[in-house]
Amino acid sequence: MKISHVNEMRNLDRQAIDEYGITQEILMENAGQAAYFTILKEFGIKNKNFDIIKRVLTIRELNK
């Protein structure tokens, strides 16, 4: 899994929108689906409802 910094992700989103004509809504929908399927695969959550909550991690938390 690749982790991008906020500025990197903003630049990638901007490039997708400007160069490829992908709407912001489609980018967000794809990101939500990717998060869902990753959680489903990694944690084996099947036939259950769950919420995905955005949380900003500090560098210290990422290095744990």
SESE-535538 format. One record per residue: z, y, x negated of N, C-alpha, C in turn. Coordinates in steps of 0.001 Angstrom, whole numbers, plus 500000, padded with zeros to 6 digits. Atoms other than C-alpha are relative to their C-alpha. Example, Ala and Ser with C-alpha at 12.3 -4.5 7.8 and 13.67 -1.06 7.14 Angstrom:
BEGIN
<site n_c3="500000" n_c2="498810" n_c1="499110" ca_c3="507800" ca_c2="495500" ca_c1="487700" c_c3="500000" c_c2="501200" c_c1="499100"/>
<site n_c3="499940" n_c2="498810" n_c1="500820" ca_c3="507140" ca_c2="498940" ca_c1="486330" c_c3="500730" c_c2="501090" c_c1="500770"/>
This chain:
BEGIN
<site n_c3="500000" n_c2="498831" n_c1="499150" ca_c3="500000" ca_c2="500000" ca_c1="500000" c_c3="500000" c_c2="501232" c_c1="499103"/>
<site n_c3="500042" n_c2="498756" n_c1="500752" ca_c3="499100" ca_c2="503435" ca_c1="498674" c_c3="500817" c_c2="501050" c_c1="500739"/>
<site n_c3="499214" n_c2="498905" n_c1="499432" ca_c3="501533" ca_c2="506265" ca_c1="499250" c_c3="499391" c_c2="501298" c_c1="499513"/>
<site n_c3="500587" n_c2="498706" n_c1="500338" ca_c3="500027" ca_c2="509741" ca_c1="499351" c_c3="501023" c_c2="501099" c_c1="500208"/>
<site n_c3="499173" n_c2="498812" n_c1="499806" ca_c3="501814" ca_c2="513018" ca_c1="498907" c_c3="499397" c_c2="500816" c_c1="501137"/>
<site n_c3="500433" n_c2="499217" n_c1="498844" ca_c3="501555" ca_c2="515505" ca_c1="501757" c_c3="498706" c_c2="500744" c_c1="499704"/>
<site n_c3="501203" n_c2="499230" n_c1="500322" ca_c3="498978" ca_c2="517690" ca_c1="500001" c_c3="498781" c_c2="499098" c_c1="499833"/>
<site n_c3="501106" n_c2="500951" n_c1="500137" ca_c3="496836" ca_c2="514659" ca_c1="499125" c_c3="499491" c_c2="499574" c_c1="501371"/>
<site n_c3="500384" n_c2="500447" n_c1="498664" ca_c3="496861" ca_c2="513493" ca_c1="502734" c_c3="499302" c_c2="501112" c_c1="500762"/>
<site n_c3="500658" n_c2="498862" n_c1="499340" ca_c3="496001" ca_c2="516960" ca_c1="504018" c_c3="498570" c_c2="500151" c_c1="499509"/>
<site n_c3="501342" n_c2="499883" n_c1="500571" ca_c3="493034" ca_c2="517096" ca_c1="501637" c_c3="499090" c_c2="498877" c_c1="500491"/>
<site n_c3="500795" n_c2="501126" n_c1="499500" ca_c3="491855" ca_c2="513635" ca_c1="502709" c_c3="499639" c_c2="500198" c_c1="501475"/>
<site n_c3="500279" n_c2="499723" n_c1="498589" ca_c3="492169" ca_c2="514587" ca_c1="506385" c_c3="498938" c_c2="501087" c_c1="500131"/>
<site n_c3="500961" n_c2="498894" n_c1="499948" ca_c3="490282" ca_c2="517847" ca_c1="505796" c_c3="498606" c_c2="499516" c_c1="499627"/>
<site n_c3="501283" n_c2="500542" n_c1="500428" ca_c3="487513" ca_c2="515971" ca_c1="503977" c_c3="499394" c_c2="499127" c_c1="501100"/>
<site n_c3="500484" n_c2="500866" n_c1="498919" ca_c3="487234" ca_c2="513400" ca_c1="506788" c_c3="499469" c_c2="500836" c_c1="501162"/>
<site n_c3="500406" n_c2="499129" n_c1="498900" ca_c3="486970" ca_c2="516195" ca_c1="509351" c_c3="498732" c_c2="500774" c_c1="499638"/>
<site n_c3="501105" n_c2="499129" n_c1="500388" ca_c3="484606" ca_c2="518487" ca_c1="507431" c_c3="498737" c_c2="499242" c_c1="499594"/>
<site n_c3="501169" n_c2="500691" n_c1="500549" ca_c3="482331" ca_c2="515991" ca_c1="505687" c_c3="499475" c_c2="498881" c_c1="500884"/>
<site n_c3="500406" n_c2="501161" n_c1="499232" ca_c3="482282" ca_c2="513078" ca_c1="508102" c_c3="500066" c_c2="500213" c_c1="501508"/>
<site n_c3="499966" n_c2="499681" n_c1="498573" ca_c3="482894" ca_c2="514763" ca_c1="511458" c_c3="500992" c_c2="499183" c_c1="500817"/>
<site n_c3="498977" n_c2="500768" n_c1="499291" ca_c3="485921" ca_c2="512617" ca_c1="512327" c_c3="501015" c_c2="500993" c_c1="500578"/>
<site n_c3="499062" n_c2="499049" n_c1="499384" ca_c3="488168" ca_c2="514430" ca_c1="514801" c_c3="501427" c_c2="499711" c_c1="499574"/>
<site n_c3="498584" n_c2="500144" n_c1="500340" ca_c3="491834" ca_c2="515026" ca_c1="514130" c_c3="500670" c_c2="498988" c_c1="500921"/>
<site n_c3="499423" n_c2="500952" n_c1="499048" ca_c3="492668" ca_c2="513034" ca_c1="517254" c_c3="499720" c_c2="498558" c_c1="499580"/>
<site n_c3="500361" n_c2="501346" n_c1="500448" ca_c3="490808" ca_c2="509978" ca_c1="515945" c_c3="500785" c_c2="499635" c_c1="498743"/>
<site n_c3="499212" n_c2="500269" n_c1="501212" ca_c3="492555" ca_c2="510291" ca_c1="512556" c_c3="501430" c_c2="499624" c_c1="500364"/>
<site n_c3="498620" n_c2="500291" n_c1="499600" ca_c3="495959" ca_c2="510354" ca_c1="514272" c_c3="500093" c_c2="498662" c_c1="500716"/>
<site n_c3="499999" n_c2="501281" n_c1="499298" ca_c3="495065" ca_c2="507433" ca_c1="516541" c_c3="499892" c_c2="498845" c_c1="499003"/>
<site n_c3="500153" n_c2="501036" n_c1="501024" ca_c3="493919" ca_c2="505392" ca_c1="513544" c_c3="501268" c_c2="499840" c_c1="499174"/>
<site n_c3="498755" n_c2="500069" n_c1="500770" ca_c3="497098" ca_c2="506270" ca_c1="511628" c_c3="501088" c_c2="499283" c_c1="500796"/>
<site n_c3="499011" n_c2="500668" n_c1="499151" ca_c3="499253" ca_c2="505172" ca_c1="514560" c_c3="499743" c_c2="498506" c_c1="500106"/>
<site n_c3="500336" n_c2="501427" n_c1="499930" ca_c3="497402" ca_c2="501880" ca_c1="514893" c_c3="500300" c_c2="499297" c_c1="498681"/>
<site n_c3="499732" n_c2="500597" n_c1="501311" ca_c3="497649" ca_c2="501239" ca_c1="511156" c_c3="501496" c_c2="499784" c_c1="499805"/>
<site n_c3="498543" n_c2="500138" n_c1="500113" ca_c3="501405" ca_c2="501872" ca_c1="511250" c_c3="500498" c_c2="498854" c_c1="500876"/>
<site n_c3="499596" n_c2="501061" n_c1="499077" ca_c3="501802" ca_c2="499589" ca_c1="514268" c_c3="499698" c_c2="498619" c_c1="499423"/>
<site n_c3="500382" n_c2="501323" n_c1="500495" ca_c3="499888" ca_c2="496684" ca_c1="512738" c_c3="500693" c_c2="499639" c_c1="498688"/>
<site n_c3="499246" n_c2="500267" n_c1="501230" ca_c3="501647" ca_c2="497053" ca_c1="509379" c_c3="501413" c_c2="499547" c_c1="500338"/>
<site n_c3="498650" n_c2="500392" n_c1="499578" ca_c3="505063" ca_c2="496897" ca_c1="511067" c_c3="499972" c_c2="498619" c_c1="500634"/>
<site n_c3="500140" n_c2="501301" n_c1="499358" ca_c3="503912" ca_c2="493968" ca_c1="513186" c_c3="499876" c_c2="498889" c_c1="498964"/>
<site n_c3="500229" n_c2="501010" n_c1="501042" ca_c3="502731" ca_c2="492068" ca_c1="510104" c_c3="501214" c_c2="499831" c_c1="499086"/>
<site n_c3="498929" n_c2="500049" n_c1="500996" ca_c3="505563" ca_c2="492953" ca_c1="507731" c_c3="501333" c_c2="499532" c_c1="500575"/>
<site n_c3="498694" n_c2="500299" n_c1="499421" ca_c3="508473" ca_c2="492527" ca_c1="510136" c_c3="499955" c_c2="498930" c_c1="501086"/>
<site n_c3="500116" n_c2="501079" n_c1="499033" ca_c3="507131" ca_c2="489889" ca_c1="512487" c_c3="500429" c_c2="500372" c_c1="501401"/>
<site n_c3="499626" n_c2="499560" n_c1="498664" ca_c3="507804" ca_c2="491948" ca_c1="515583" c_c3="498873" c_c2="499591" c_c1="500938"/>
<site n_c3="501012" n_c2="500505" n_c1="499095" ca_c3="505947" ca_c2="490115" ca_c1="518309" c_c3="500551" c_c2="500002" c_c1="501417"/>
<site n_c3="499616" n_c2="499938" n_c1="498591" ca_c3="506056" ca_c2="490593" ca_c1="522080" c_c3="501237" c_c2="500860" c_c1="500240"/>
<site n_c3="498887" n_c2="499069" n_c1="499845" ca_c3="508559" ca_c2="493425" ca_c1="521688" c_c3="499467" c_c2="501415" c_c1="499955"/>
<site n_c3="500339" n_c2="498584" n_c1="500062" ca_c3="508365" ca_c2="497162" ca_c1="522237" c_c3="500797" c_c2="500643" c_c1="498870"/>
<site n_c3="499281" n_c2="499241" n_c1="501020" ca_c3="509252" ca_c2="499488" ca_c1="519399" c_c3="499360" c_c2="501365" c_c1="499854"/>
<site n_c3="500475" n_c2="498638" n_c1="500210" ca_c3="508893" ca_c2="503164" ca_c1="518525" c_c3="499782" c_c2="500238" c_c1="498523"/>
<site n_c3="500244" n_c2="499564" n_c1="501373" ca_c3="507426" ca_c2="504636" ca_c1="515394" c_c3="500453" c_c2="501451" c_c1="499933"/>
<site n_c3="499412" n_c2="498672" n_c1="500110" ca_c3="509424" ca_c2="507677" ca_c1="514344" c_c3="499655" c_c2="500566" c_c1="498632"/>
<site n_c3="500351" n_c2="499337" n_c1="501263" ca_c3="508185" ca_c2="510106" ca_c1="511707" c_c3="501277" c_c2="500481" c_c1="499330"/>
<site n_c3="498848" n_c2="499552" n_c1="500772" ca_c3="510703" ca_c2="510767" ca_c1="508972" c_c3="499506" c_c2="500433" c_c1="498629"/>
<site n_c3="500376" n_c2="499517" n_c1="501316" ca_c3="510244" ca_c2="512830" ca_c1="505839" c_c3="501016" c_c2="499485" c_c1="498997"/>
<site n_c3="499114" n_c2="500545" n_c1="501022" ca_c3="511661" ca_c2="511068" ca_c1="502793" c_c3="500016" c_c2="500928" c_c1="498798"/>
<site n_c3="499907" n_c2="499231" n_c1="501231" ca_c3="512919" ca_c2="512863" ca_c1="499737" c_c3="499537" c_c2="499114" c_c1="498845"/>
<site n_c3="500412" n_c2="500754" n_c1="501184" ca_c3="511747" ca_c2="511827" ca_c1="496278" c_c3="501091" c_c2="499012" c_c1="499607"/>
<site n_c3="498886" n_c2="500892" n_c1="500340" ca_c3="515199" ca_c2="510325" ca_c1="495664" c_c3="499973" c_c2="498740" c_c1="500865"/>
<site n_c3="500054" n_c2="501149" n_c1="499097" ca_c3="514858" ca_c2="508090" ca_c1="498736" c_c3="498818" c_c2="499096" c_c1="499682"/>
<site n_c3="501189" n_c2="500789" n_c1="500328" ca_c3="511373" ca_c2="506985" ca_c1="497700" c_c3="500204" c_c2="499173" c_c1="498736"/>
<site n_c3="499784" n_c2="500692" n_c1="501277" ca_c3="512610" ca_c2="505950" ca_c1="494251" c_c3="501065" c_c2="498930" c_c1="500061"/>
<site n_c3="498958" n_c2="501025" n_c1="499870" ca_c3="515356" ca_c2="503664" ca_c1="495591" c_c3="499387" c_c2="498631" c_c1="500020"/>
